[in-house]
C-alpha cells in the first residue's frame, strides 16, 4: 500500500509543496476542495485511504470526543518561526513510519513526535 496524504486547508502550503517535491502523494484540500467542512475533510481522507495532515486541533476532537476513528491524523503544532524544523520533522515521521501511521493520531511539534493508537 502506498502512503497517501490529504493536506487540510490549515496546513502551510510550503509544507504541502515540500511533501510533493519529496515524492509523497498529496491531495490538497485548499486546491481541490476549498471551503468544505471538517466532517467532509475526514470523510475524504477515509474515502481516499489517506492520512489527514492538519494544523487544526478540532480534528483531535472529532477523533477522540466524537469517535470519528476511520481517519488517521497527523497534527502539526508549531510557531511560524519553526516552519523549517516542522517541514523536516514531517518528512522524517512519514519516512520512518510510513503506512504504519494508519490507525494513529500523530502530534508533531518541534520538540517531539507523539504517536497514539486510535482505538
C-alpha positions in Angstrom: 0.0 0.0 0.0 1.3 3.4 -0.9 1.1 6.2 1.6 -1.4 9.0 0.7 -1.7 12.3 2.4 -4.8 14.6 2.5 -3.5 18.1 3.4 -6.1 20.2 5.1 -6.6 23.9 4.2 -4.9 24.8 7.5 -1.5 23.3 6.5 1.1 25.9 5.4 1.4 25.4 1.6 5.2 25.4 1.9 4.8 22.1 3.8 2.4 20.7 1.2 4.8 21.7 -1.6 7.8 20.2 0.2 5.9 16.9 0.6 5.1 16.8 -3.1 8.7 17.7 -4.0 9.9 14.8 -1.8 7.7 12.4 -3.8 4.7 11.9 -1.5 1.3 11.6 -2.9 -0.5 14.6 -1.6 -4.1 15.7 -2.1 -4.6 19.4 -1.2 -8.0 20.4 0.2 -7.0 24.1 -0.4 -6.5 23.4 -4.2 -9.2 20.8 -4.8 -11.9 21.0 -2.2 -11.6 24.5 -0.7 -14.2 25.5 1.9 -15.5 22.1 2.8 -16.5 21.4 6.4 -14.3 19.4 8.8 -16.5 16.3 8.7 -16.3 16.3 4.9 -12.5 16.5 5.2 -12.5 13.5 7.5 -14.8 11.6 5.1 -12.5 12.5 2.1 -9.4 11.2 4.0 -11.3 8.0 4.7 -12.5 7.6 1.2 -9.0 8.2 -0.3 -7.4 6.0 2.4 -5.2 8.9 3.2 -3.6 10.3 6.3 -5.1 13.7 7.2 -2.3 16.3 7.7 -3.6 19.3 9.6 -2.8 22.2 11.8 -6.4 22.4 13.1 -6.8 21.0 16.6 -10.6 20.4 16.0 -9.7 17.2 14.3 -8.5 15.8 17.6 -11.9 16.5 19.0 -13.5 14.7 16.0 -11.4 11.6 16.5 -11.5 11.3 20.3 -14.7 13.1 21.5 -16.9 12.4 18.6 -15.3 9.0 17.9 -14.7 9.5 14.2 -12.0 6.9 14.1 -11.9 5.9 10.5 -9.3 8.5 9.7 -5.7 8.7 10.7 -4.4 12.2 11.6 -1.0 14.0 11.7 -1.5 17.2 13.7 1.2 19.8 13.4 1.8 22.3 16.3 4.4 25.0 15.8 5.2 28.7 15.7 5.7 30.3 12.3 9.4 30.8 13.1 9.7 26.9 13.4 8.4 26.1 9.9 11.7 24.7 8.6 12.1 22.4 11.6 8.5 21.2 11.2 9.0 20.5 7.5 11.9 18.2 8.3 10.0 16.6 11.1 7.0 15.7 8.9 9.3 14.2 6.3 11.1 12.2 9.0 7.9 10.8 10.6 6.5 9.9 7.2 9.6 8.1 6.0 10.3 6.3 9.3 6.8 5.1 10.0 5.1 5.2 6.5 1.9 3.1 6.3 2.2 2.1 10.0 0.8 5.6 10.7 -2.7 4.4 9.5 -4.9 4.0 12.6 -2.9 6.5 14.5 -3.2 10.1 15.8 0.2 11.7 15.5 1.2 15.0 17.0 4.4 16.7 15.6 6.0 19.5 17.5 9.5 21.0 17.4 10.5 19.0 20.5 8.8 15.7 19.9 6.7 13.4 17.8 3.9 11.6 19.7 2.1 8.6 18.1 -1.1 7.4 19.6 -3.3 4.5 18.6 -6.8 5.4 17.6 -9.0 2.7 19.3 
